[in-house]
Amino acid sequence: MGRLWRRGADVASVDSGARTAVLNLGNDRDSTPRILEGTAASIWRLIDGAHDTDGLVRELANSYGVNSKQIKPDVEAFLESLASEGLIS
């Protein structure tokens, strides 16, 4: 099993169904929430500390009926962007 992804301890999120707003409350420099829609919101919902990157890709591919190899690079890039903002670890 690879790296398990977890939401940051200081991260608040509000899910309205169609989209999710996330905010790193521990970041004093930027208090702008990030709005996630579509597949981004789907990925956020799967970040639970129990899924590694491959598990997230598999779940997402199954949900959207796509090939996991095709979406893996985009999912990895998105996860890294969330990590760089301190939203996940």
C-alpha angles and dihedrals in degrees: 000000000000133000113327113222121223133178114252117265091236096046123113122195136185118197118200095176098250093050143007129219116209128187132182102223091189094061108094092180098060125030095171114121118230113231115215121197136173114351092359090061090045091054091048091054090054094053099099107132091261100078126073122199094274091048091051091049092048094049092046093047090051092048094051098033095239136129111271093217090059096053100036097089092051093046091049091050091049092049090050091051091052090048092050089055091051092245094120137016 
